[in-house]
Amino acid sequence: MIIPLVVLLLAAILFAAGFALHFLWWVAAGLLVVWIFALGFPRADEVGARKSWFRW
């Protein structure tokens, strides 16, 4: 009786971890798109200046 419970618990943990990792990949891809998009536009207080919003 204990082995099926352990197997079910392990399957639930692995399913939850897989779902979380899949979700985090989508979040990371969205942030990458926003970051790349933001590289092309200066901040509102620096319009006309040759500065960027990042330091390097």
Helices and strands as residue ranges (DSSP letters): H 2-39, G 44-46
